[in-house]
Amino acid sequence: MLKDLGLATEAARQAHQPVVLGAVAQQLYQAMSQRGEGGKDFSAIVNSYRKPQ
């Protein structure tokens, strides 16, 4: 997912088009990857923002 987001944001940059949310998603996935969670899907991002119950 991180690789795909990188390709998409780079293509948008070359086309001079803003991809604000794409860039944010890329940053979130980069952080997950650095924590060793790069193989997880979107639900891992949601779960990281949930408060423990």
C-alpha distance matrix in Angstrom:
0.0 3.8 5.4 5.1 6.2 8.6 9.9 10.5 12.2 14.2 15.4 16.5 18.2 20.0 21.1 22.4 20.5 19.4 15.9 16.8 14.5 11.5 12.7 13.2 9.7 8.6 11.5 10.9 7.6 9.7 12.5 11.0 10.1 13.7 15.1 13.9 11.6 8.2 8.2 9.0 8.0 9.2 12.7 12.4 12.3 15.2 17.0 16.9 18.9 21.3 24.7 26.0 28.8
3.8 0.0 3.8 5.5 5.1 6.2 8.7 9.9 10.6 12.2 14.2 15.4 16.3 18.3 20.0 20.8 19.4 18.1 14.8 15.4 13.7 10.6 10.6 11.4 8.6 6.2 8.8 9.1 5.8 6.7 10.1 9.5 8.2 11.3 13.4 12.7 11.2 7.7 9.4 10.6 10.4 11.1 14.5 13.4 12.7 16.0 17.8 16.8 18.8 21.7 24.8 26.3 29.4
5.4 3.8 0.0 3.8 5.5 5.1 6.3 8.7 10.0 10.6 12.4 14.3 15.3 16.6 18.5 19.9 18.9 18.3 15.5 16.9 15.7 12.1 12.3 14.0 11.6 8.8 11.6 12.6 9.5 9.6 13.3 13.0 10.9 13.7 16.3 15.2 14.1 10.4 11.5 13.3 13.2 14.3 17.8 16.9 16.4 19.7 21.4 20.6 22.5 25.4 28.6 30.0 33.1
5.1 5.5 3.8 0.0 3.8 5.3 5.1 6.2 8.6 9.8 10.6 12.3 14.2 15.4 16.6 18.3 16.8 16.5 13.5 15.4 14.0 10.3 11.6 13.5 10.9 9.0 12.6 13.3 10.7 11.8 15.3 14.8 13.6 16.6 18.8 17.9 16.2 12.6 13.0 14.1 12.9 13.5 17.2 17.2 16.4 19.2 21.5 21.1 22.7 25.4 28.8 30.5 33.3
6.2 5.1 5.5 3.8 0.0 3.8 5.4 5.1 6.1 8.4 9.8 10.5 12.1 14.2 15.3 16.2 14.5 13.5 10.3 11.8 10.5 6.8 7.8 9.8 7.5 5.7 9.4 10.6 8.7 9.9 13.2 13.4 12.9 15.6 17.8 17.6 15.9 12.7 13.9 14.4 13.0 12.6 16.3 16.2 14.7 17.4 20.0 19.3 20.3 23.4 26.7 28.7 31.6
8.6 6.2 5.1 5.3 3.8 0.0 3.8 5.5 5.3 6.0 8.5 9.9 10.5 12.2 14.2 15.1 14.3 13.6 11.2 12.7 12.4 8.8 8.4 11.1 9.8 6.7 9.7 11.9 10.1 9.8 13.5 14.4 13.2 15.2 18.1 18.0 17.0 13.7 15.5 16.6 15.9 15.8 19.4 18.8 17.2 20.3 22.6 21.4 22.6 25.8 28.9 30.9 34.1
9.9 8.7 6.3 5.1 5.4 3.8 0.0 3.8 5.6 5.2 6.1 8.6 9.9 10.6 12.3 14.2 13.6 13.9 11.8 14.3 14.2 10.5 10.9 14.0 12.6 10.1 13.3 15.4 13.4 13.5 17.2 17.8 16.3 18.7 21.5 21.0 19.9 16.3 17.4 18.7 17.7 17.8 21.5 21.3 20.0 22.8 25.3 24.5 25.7 28.7 32.0 34.0 37.0
10.5 9.9 8.7 6.2 5.1 5.5 3.8 0.0 3.8 5.4 5.2 6.2 8.6 10.0 10.6 12.2 10.8 11.0 8.7 11.6 11.4 7.8 9.2 12.3 11.1 9.6 13.1 14.9 13.6 14.4 17.8 18.4 17.7 20.2 22.7 22.5 20.9 17.6 18.6 19.2 17.5 16.8 20.6 20.9 19.2 21.6 24.5 23.9 24.5 27.5 30.9 33.2 36.0
12.2 10.6 10.0 8.6 6.1 5.3 5.6 3.8 0.0 3.8 5.5 5.1 6.1 8.6 9.8 10.3 9.0 8.5 6.5 9.0 9.8 6.5 6.5 10.2 10.1 8.3 11.1 13.6 13.2 13.3 16.5 17.9 17.4 19.3 22.0 22.4 21.1 18.1 19.8 20.3 18.7 17.7 21.4 21.3 19.0 21.5 24.4 23.3 23.7 27.0 30.1 32.6 35.6
14.2 12.2 10.6 9.8 8.4 6.0 5.2 5.4 3.8 0.0 3.8 5.4 5.0 6.2 8.6 9.7 9.9 10.4 9.6 12.2 13.4 10.3 9.7 13.4 13.5 11.0 13.5 16.4 15.5 15.0 18.4 19.9 18.9 20.5 23.6 23.8 23.0 19.7 21.5 22.5 21.4 20.8 24.5 24.2 22.2 24.9 27.6 26.3 26.9 30.3 33.4 35.8 38.8
15.4 14.2 12.4 10.6 9.8 8.5 6.1 5.2 5.5 3.8 0.0 3.8 5.4 5.2 6.3 8.6 8.6 10.3 9.9 13.3 14.4 11.4 11.9 15.6 15.3 13.5 16.4 18.9 18.0 18.0 21.5 22.6 21.7 23.7 26.6 26.5 25.4 22.0 23.2 24.1 22.6 21.9 25.7 25.9 24.0 26.4 29.3 28.5 29.0 32.1 35.4 37.8 40.7
16.5 15.4 14.3 12.3 10.5 9.9 8.6 6.2 5.1 5.4 3.8 0.0 3.8 5.4 5.0 6.1 5.0 6.6 6.7 10.3 11.9 9.6 10.2 13.8 14.2 13.1 15.8 18.3 18.1 18.3 21.4 22.8 22.5 24.3 27.0 27.5 26.1 23.0 24.4 24.8 22.9 21.6 25.3 25.7 23.3 25.4 28.6 27.7 27.7 30.9 34.1 36.8 39.6
18.2 16.3 15.3 14.2 12.1 10.5 9.9 8.6 6.1 5.0 5.4 3.8 0.0 3.8 5.3 4.9 5.8 7.0 8.1 10.8 13.2 11.2 10.4 14.2 15.3 13.6 15.6 18.6 18.7 18.2 21.2 23.2 22.7 24.0 26.9 27.7 26.8 23.7 25.7 26.3 24.8 23.6 27.2 27.1 24.6 26.9 29.9 28.5 28.5 31.9 34.9 37.6 40.6
20.0 18.3 16.6 15.4 14.2 12.2 10.6 10.0 8.6 6.2 5.2 5.4 3.8 0.0 3.8 5.4 7.7 10.1 11.4 14.4 16.7 14.4 14.0 17.8 18.5 16.6 18.8 21.9 21.5 20.9 24.2 25.9 25.0 26.4 29.6 30.0 29.2 25.9 27.6 28.5 27.1 26.2 29.9 29.9 27.6 30.0 33.0 31.8 32.0 35.3 38.4 41.0 44.0
21.1 20.0 18.5 16.6 15.3 14.2 12.3 10.6 9.8 8.6 6.3 5.0 5.3 3.8 0.0 3.8 5.5 8.9 10.7 14.0 16.3 14.4 14.8 18.4 19.1 18.0 20.3 23.1 22.9 22.9 26.0 27.6 27.1 28.7 31.6 32.0 30.9 27.7 29.1 29.6 27.8 26.6 30.2 30.7 28.3 30.3 33.5 32.6 32.5 35.7 38.8 41.6 44.4
22.4 20.8 19.9 18.3 16.2 15.1 14.2 12.2 10.3 9.7 8.6 6.1 4.9 5.4 3.8 0.0 3.8 6.7 9.6 12.3 15.2 14.0 13.8 17.2 18.6 17.7 19.5 22.4 22.9 22.7 25.5 27.5 27.3 28.6 31.4 32.3 31.2 28.2 30.1 30.4 28.5 27.0 30.4 30.7 28.0 29.9 33.1 32.0 31.5 34.8 37.8 40.7 43.5
20.5 19.4 18.9 16.8 14.5 14.3 13.6 10.8 9.0 9.9 8.6 5.0 5.8 7.7 5.5 3.8 0.0 3.8 6.5 9.5 12.1 11.3 11.8 14.9 16.2 15.9 17.9 20.4 21.0 21.4 24.1 25.8 26.0 27.5 30.1 31.0 29.5 26.7 28.3 28.2 26.1 24.2 27.6 28.2 25.4 27.0 30.4 29.5 28.8 31.9 35.0 38.0 40.7
19.4 18.1 18.3 16.5 13.5 13.6 13.9 11.0 8.5 10.4 10.3 6.6 7.0 10.1 8.9 6.7 3.8 0.0 3.8 5.9 8.9 8.9 9.0 11.7 13.5 13.7 15.2 17.6 18.7 19.2 21.4 23.3 23.9 25.4 27.7 28.9 27.3 24.9 26.8 26.3 24.2 22.0 25.2 25.6 22.6 24.0 27.4 26.4 25.5 28.7 31.6 34.7 37.4
15.9 14.8 15.5 13.5 10.3 11.2 11.8 8.7 6.5 9.6 9.9 6.7 8.1 11.4 10.7 9.6 6.5 3.8 0.0 3.8 5.7 5.1 6.1 8.7 9.9 10.4 12.4 14.3 15.3 16.2 18.5 20.0 20.7 22.5 24.5 25.6 23.8 21.4 23.2 22.6 20.4 18.2 21.4 21.9 19.0 20.5 23.9 23.0 22.3 25.4 28.5 31.5 34.2
16.8 15.4 16.9 15.4 11.8 12.7 14.3 11.6 9.0 12.2 13.3 10.3 10.8 14.4 14.0 12.3 9.5 5.9 3.8 0.0 3.8 5.4 5.2 6.4 8.8 9.9 10.8 12.6 14.5 15.4 16.9 18.7 20.0 21.4 23.2 24.7 23.0 21.1 23.2 22.3 20.2 17.6 20.4 20.7 17.4 18.7 22.0 20.8 19.7 22.9 25.8 28.9 31.6
14.5 13.7 15.7 14.0 10.5 12.4 14.2 11.4 9.8 13.4 14.4 11.9 13.2 16.7 16.3 15.2 12.1 8.9 5.7 3.8 0.0 3.8 5.3 5.0 6.1 8.5 9.8 10.5 12.3 14.0 15.4 16.5 18.2 20.0 21.3 22.7 20.5 18.8 20.6 19.2 16.9 14.0 16.8 17.4 14.1 15.2 18.7 17.9 16.8 19.9 22.9 26.0 28.6
11.5 10.6 12.1 10.3 6.8 8.8 10.5 7.8 6.5 10.3 11.4 9.6 11.2 14.4 14.4 14.0 11.3 8.9 5.1 5.4 3.8 0.0 3.8 5.4 5.1 6.1 8.7 9.9 10.5 12.1 14.3 15.3 16.2 18.3 20.1 21.0 18.9 16.6 18.3 17.5 15.4 13.2 16.5 16.9 14.1 15.9 19.2 18.4 18.1 21.3 24.5 27.2 30.0
12.7 10.6 12.3 11.6 7.8 8.4 10.9 9.2 6.5 9.7 11.9 10.2 10.4 14.0 14.8 13.8 11.8 9.0 6.1 5.2 5.3 3.8 0.0 3.8 5.4 5.0 6.3 8.7 9.9 10.4 12.4 14.3 15.1 16.5 18.6 20.0 18.5 16.4 18.7 18.3 16.8 14.9 18.0 17.6 14.6 16.9 19.8 18.3 18.1 21.6 24.5 27.2 30.2
13.2 11.4 14.0 13.5 9.8 11.1 14.0 12.3 10.2 13.4 15.6 13.8 14.2 17.8 18.4 17.2 14.9 11.7 8.7 6.4 5.0 5.4 3.8 0.0 3.8 5.3 5.1 6.3 8.7 9.8 10.7 12.5 14.2 15.4 16.9 18.7 17.0 15.5 18.0 17.0 15.5 13.1 15.7 15.2 11.8 13.7 16.6 15.0 14.5 18.0 20.8 23.6 26.6
9.7 8.6 11.6 10.9 7.5 9.8 12.6 11.1 10.1 13.5 15.3 14.2 15.3 18.5 19.1 18.6 16.2 13.5 9.9 8.8 6.1 5.1 5.4 3.8 0.0 3.8 5.4 5.1 6.2 8.5 9.9 10.6 12.2 14.3 15.5 16.6 14.4 12.7 14.7 13.6 11.8 9.6 12.6 12.3 9.4 11.7 14.6 13.5 13.7 16.9 20.1 22.6 25.5
8.6 6.2 8.8 9.0 5.7 6.7 10.1 9.6 8.3 11.0 13.5 13.1 13.6 16.6 18.0 17.7 15.9 13.7 10.4 9.9 8.5 6.1 5.0 5.3 3.8 0.0 3.8 5.5 5.2 6.0 8.6 9.8 10.4 12.3 14.3 15.3 13.7 11.4 13.9 13.7 12.8 11.6 14.8 13.9 11.4 14.4 16.8 15.3 16.1 19.5 22.5 24.8 27.9
11.5 8.8 11.6 12.6 9.4 9.7 13.3 13.1 11.1 13.5 16.4 15.8 15.6 18.8 20.3 19.5 17.9 15.2 12.4 10.8 9.8 8.7 6.3 5.1 5.4 3.8 0.0 3.8 5.5 5.0 6.2 8.7 9.8 10.6 12.5 14.4 13.4 11.9 15.0 14.7 14.3 13.0 15.6 13.9 11.1 14.2 16.2 13.9 14.5 18.2 20.8 23.1 26.4
10.9 9.1 12.6 13.3 10.6 11.9 15.4 14.9 13.6 16.4 18.9 18.3 18.6 21.9 23.1 22.4 20.4 17.6 14.3 12.6 10.5 9.9 8.7 6.3 5.1 5.5 3.8 0.0 3.8 5.4 5.2 6.3 8.7 10.0 10.9 12.7 10.9 10.1 13.0 11.9 11.5 10.0 12.0 10.3 7.4 10.5 12.4 10.2 11.1 14.7 17.4 19.6 22.9
7.6 5.8 9.5 10.7 8.7 10.1 13.4 13.6 13.2 15.5 18.0 18.1 18.7 21.5 22.9 22.9 21.0 18.7 15.3 14.5 12.3 10.5 9.9 8.7 6.2 5.2 5.5 3.8 0.0 3.8 5.4 4.9 6.0 8.6 9.8 10.5 8.6 6.8 9.6 9.3 9.2 8.9 11.5 9.6 7.9 11.6 13.1 11.5 13.3 16.4 19.4 21.0 24.3
9.7 6.7 9.6 11.8 9.9 9.8 13.5 14.4 13.3 15.0 18.0 18.3 18.2 20.9 22.9 22.7 21.4 19.2 16.2 15.4 14.0 12.1 10.4 9.8 8.5 6.0 5.0 5.4 3.8 0.0 3.8 5.4 5.0 6.2 8.7 9.9 9.4 7.7 11.2 11.8 12.6 12.6 15.0 12.7 11.1 14.8 15.9 13.6 15.5 18.9 21.4 22.9 26.4
12.5 10.1 13.3 15.3 13.2 13.5 17.2 17.8 16.5 18.4 21.5 21.4 21.2 24.2 26.0 25.5 24.1 21.4 18.5 16.9 15.4 14.3 12.4 10.7 9.9 8.6 6.2 5.2 5.4 3.8 0.0 3.8 5.4 5.1 6.4 8.8 8.6 8.5 12.1 12.0 13.2 13.0 14.5 11.5 9.9 13.4 13.9 11.0 13.0 16.3 18.4 19.9 23.5
11.0 9.5 13.0 14.8 13.4 14.4 17.8 18.4 17.9 19.9 22.6 22.8 23.2 25.9 27.6 27.5 25.8 23.3 20.0 18.7 16.5 15.3 14.3 12.5 10.6 9.8 8.7 6.3 4.9 5.4 3.8 0.0 3.8 5.4 5.1 6.4 5.0 5.5 8.8 8.4 10.1 10.5 11.7 8.5 7.9 11.6 11.6 9.4 12.1 15.0 17.3 18.3 21.8
10.1 8.2 10.9 13.6 12.9 13.2 16.3 17.7 17.4 18.9 21.7 22.5 22.7 25.0 27.1 27.3 26.0 23.9 20.7 20.0 18.2 16.2 15.1 14.2 12.2 10.4 9.8 8.7 6.0 5.0 5.4 3.8 0.0 3.8 5.3 5.0 5.1 3.9 7.7 9.0 11.2 12.5 14.2 11.2 11.2 14.9 15.0 13.0 15.9 18.7 21.0 21.7 25.1
13.7 11.3 13.7 16.6 15.6 15.2 18.7 20.2 19.3 20.5 23.7 24.3 24.0 26.4 28.7 28.6 27.5 25.4 22.5 21.4 20.0 18.3 16.5 15.4 14.3 12.3 10.6 10.0 8.6 6.2 5.1 5.4 3.8 0.0 3.8 5.4 7.3 7.4 11.1 12.3 14.7 15.7 17.0 13.6 13.3 16.9 16.6 13.9 16.7 19.6 21.3 22.0 25.6
15.1 13.4 16.3 18.8 17.8 18.1 21.5 22.7 22.0 23.6 26.6 27.0 26.9 29.6 31.6 31.4 30.1 27.7 24.5 23.2 21.3 20.1 18.6 16.9 15.5 14.3 12.5 10.9 9.8 8.7 6.4 5.1 5.3 3.8 0.0 3.8 5.6 7.7 10.7 11.2 13.9 15.0 15.4 11.7 12.0 15.2 14.2 11.6 14.7 17.1 18.6 18.8 22.3
13.9 12.7 15.2 17.9 17.6 18.0 21.0 22.5 22.4 23.8 26.5 27.5 27.7 30.0 32.0 32.3 31.0 28.9 25.6 24.7 22.7 21.0 20.0 18.7 16.6 15.3 14.4 12.7 10.5 9.9 8.8 6.4 5.0 5.4 3.8 0.0 3.8 5.7 8.0 9.4 12.7 14.7 15.3 11.8 13.0 16.3 15.2 13.4 16.9 18.9 20.7 20.5 23.8
11.6 11.2 14.1 16.2 15.9 17.0 19.9 20.9 21.1 23.0 25.4 26.1 26.8 29.2 30.9 31.2 29.5 27.3 23.8 23.0 20.5 18.9 18.5 17.0 14.4 13.7 13.4 10.9 8.6 9.4 8.6 5.0 5.1 7.3 5.6 3.8 0.0 3.8 5.6 5.8 9.1 11.1 11.5 8.2 9.8 13.0 12.1 10.9 14.5 16.3 18.6 18.6 21.8
8.2 7.7 10.4 12.6 12.7 13.7 16.3 17.6 18.1 19.7 22.0 23.0 23.7 25.9 27.7 28.2 26.7 24.9 21.4 21.1 18.8 16.6 16.4 15.5 12.7 11.4 11.9 10.1 6.8 7.7 8.5 5.5 3.9 7.4 7.7 5.7 3.8 0.0 3.8 5.6 8.2 10.4 12.1 9.5 10.5 14.1 14.1 13.1 16.2 18.5 21.1 21.6 24.7
8.2 9.4 11.5 13.0 13.9 15.5 17.4 18.6 19.8 21.5 23.2 24.4 25.7 27.6 29.1 30.1 28.3 26.8 23.2 23.2 20.6 18.3 18.7 18.0 14.7 13.9 15.0 13.0 9.6 11.2 12.1 8.8 7.7 11.1 10.7 8.0 5.6 3.8 0.0 3.8 6.8 10.1 11.4 9.6 11.7 14.7 14.5 14.5 17.7 19.4 22.2 22.4 25.1
9.0 10.6 13.3 14.1 14.4 16.6 18.7 19.2 20.3 22.5 24.1 24.8 26.3 28.5 29.6 30.4 28.2 26.3 22.6 22.3 19.2 17.5 18.3 17.0 13.6 13.7 14.7 11.9 9.3 11.8 12.0 8.4 9.0 12.3 11.2 9.4 5.8 5.6 3.8 0.0 3.8 7.0 7.7 6.1 8.7 11.2 11.0 11.6 14.7 16.1 19.0 19.3 21.8
8.0 10.4 13.2 12.9 13.0 15.9 17.7 17.5 18.7 21.4 22.6 22.9 24.8 27.1 27.8 28.5 26.1 24.2 20.4 20.2 16.9 15.4 16.8 15.5 11.8 12.8 14.3 11.5 9.2 12.6 13.2 10.1 11.2 14.7 13.9 12.7 9.1 8.2 6.8 3.8 0.0 3.8 5.5 5.8 7.6 9.6 10.5 11.7 14.1 15.4 18.8 19.6 21.9
9.2 11.1 14.3 13.5 12.6 15.8 17.8 16.8 17.7 20.8 21.9 21.6 23.6 26.2 26.6 27.0 24.2 22.0 18.2 17.6 14.0 13.2 14.9 13.1 9.6 11.6 13.0 10.0 8.9 12.6 13.0 10.5 12.5 15.7 15.0 14.7 11.1 10.4 10.1 7.0 3.8 0.0 3.8 5.4 5.5 6.8 8.9 10.2 11.7 13.2 16.8 18.2 20.5
12.7 14.5 17.8 17.2 16.3 19.4 21.5 20.6 21.4 24.5 25.7 25.3 27.2 29.9 30.2 30.4 27.6 25.2 21.4 20.4 16.8 16.5 18.0 15.7 12.6 14.8 15.6 12.0 11.5 15.0 14.5 11.7 14.2 17.0 15.4 15.3 11.5 12.1 11.4 7.7 5.5 3.8 0.0 3.8 5.4 5.0 6.1 8.6 10.1 10.6 14.2 15.2 17.1
12.4 13.4 16.9 17.2 16.2 18.8 21.3 20.9 21.3 24.2 25.9 25.7 27.1 29.9 30.7 30.7 28.2 25.6 21.9 20.7 17.4 16.9 17.6 15.2 12.3 13.9 13.9 10.3 9.6 12.7 11.5 8.5 11.2 13.6 11.7 11.8 8.2 9.5 9.6 6.1 5.8 5.4 3.8 0.0 3.8 5.4 5.0 6.1 8.9 10.0 13.2 13.9 16.5
12.3 12.7 16.4 16.4 14.7 17.2 20.0 19.2 19.0 22.2 24.0 23.3 24.6 27.6 28.3 28.0 25.4 22.6 19.0 17.4 14.1 14.1 14.6 11.8 9.4 11.4 11.1 7.4 7.9 11.1 9.9 7.9 11.2 13.3 12.0 13.0 9.8 10.5 11.7 8.7 7.6 5.5 5.4 3.8 0.0 3.8 5.4 5.1 6.8 9.1 12.4 14.2 17.0
15.2 16.0 19.7 19.2 17.4 20.3 22.8 21.6 21.5 24.9 26.4 25.4 26.9 30.0 30.3 29.9 27.0 24.0 20.5 18.7 15.2 15.9 16.9 13.7 11.7 14.4 14.2 10.5 11.6 14.8 13.4 11.6 14.9 16.9 15.2 16.3 13.0 14.1 14.7 11.2 9.6 6.8 5.0 5.4 3.8 0.0 3.8 5.4 5.4 6.6 10.3 12.3 14.6
17.0 17.8 21.4 21.5 20.0 22.6 25.3 24.5 24.4 27.6 29.3 28.6 29.9 33.0 33.5 33.1 30.4 27.4 23.9 22.0 18.7 19.2 19.8 16.6 14.6 16.8 16.2 12.4 13.1 15.9 13.9 11.6 15.0 16.6 14.2 15.2 12.1 14.1 14.5 11.0 10.5 8.9 6.1 5.0 5.4 3.8 0.0 3.8 5.4 5.1 8.3 9.4 11.8
16.9 16.8 20.6 21.1 19.3 21.4 24.5 23.9 23.3 26.3 28.5 27.7 28.5 31.8 32.6 32.0 29.5 26.4 23.0 20.8 17.9 18.4 18.3 15.0 13.5 15.3 13.9 10.2 11.5 13.6 11.0 9.4 13.0 13.9 11.6 13.4 10.9 13.1 14.5 11.6 11.7 10.2 8.6 6.1 5.1 5.4 3.8 0.0 3.8 5.7 8.2 9.6 12.8
18.9 18.8 22.5 22.7 20.3 22.6 25.7 24.5 23.7 26.9 29.0 27.7 28.5 32.0 32.5 31.5 28.8 25.5 22.3 19.7 16.8 18.1 18.1 14.5 13.7 16.1 14.5 11.1 13.3 15.5 13.0 12.1 15.9 16.7 14.7 16.9 14.5 16.2 17.7 14.7 14.1 11.7 10.1 8.9 6.8 5.4 5.4 3.8 0.0 3.8 6.5 9.2 12.2
21.3 21.7 25.4 25.4 23.4 25.8 28.7 27.5 27.0 30.3 32.1 30.9 31.9 35.3 35.7 34.8 31.9 28.7 25.4 22.9 19.9 21.3 21.6 18.0 16.9 19.5 18.2 14.7 16.4 18.9 16.3 15.0 18.7 19.6 17.1 18.9 16.3 18.5 19.4 16.1 15.4 13.2 10.6 10.0 9.1 6.6 5.1 5.7 3.8 0.0 3.8 6.4 8.7
24.7 24.8 28.6 28.8 26.7 28.9 32.0 30.9 30.1 33.4 35.4 34.1 34.9 38.4 38.8 37.8 35.0 31.6 28.5 25.8 22.9 24.5 24.5 20.8 20.1 22.5 20.8 17.4 19.4 21.4 18.4 17.3 21.0 21.3 18.6 20.7 18.6 21.1 22.2 19.0 18.8 16.8 14.2 13.2 12.4 10.3 8.3 8.2 6.5 3.8 0.0 3.8 6.3
26.0 26.3 30.0 30.5 28.7 30.9 34.0 33.2 32.6 35.8 37.8 36.8 37.6 41.0 41.6 40.7 38.0 34.7 31.5 28.9 26.0 27.2 27.2 23.6 22.6 24.8 23.1 19.6 21.0 22.9 19.9 18.3 21.7 22.0 18.8 20.5 18.6 21.6 22.4 19.3 19.6 18.2 15.2 13.9 14.2 12.3 9.4 9.6 9.2 6.4 3.8 0.0 3.8
28.8 29.4 33.1 33.3 31.6 34.1 37.0 36.0 35.6 38.8 40.7 39.6 40.6 44.0 44.4 43.5 40.7 37.4 34.2 31.6 28.6 30.0 30.2 26.6 25.5 27.9 26.4 22.9 24.3 26.4 23.5 21.8 25.1 25.6 22.3 23.8 21.8 24.7 25.1 21.8 21.9 20.5 17.1 16.5 17.0 14.6 11.8 12.8 12.2 8.7 6.3 3.8 0.0
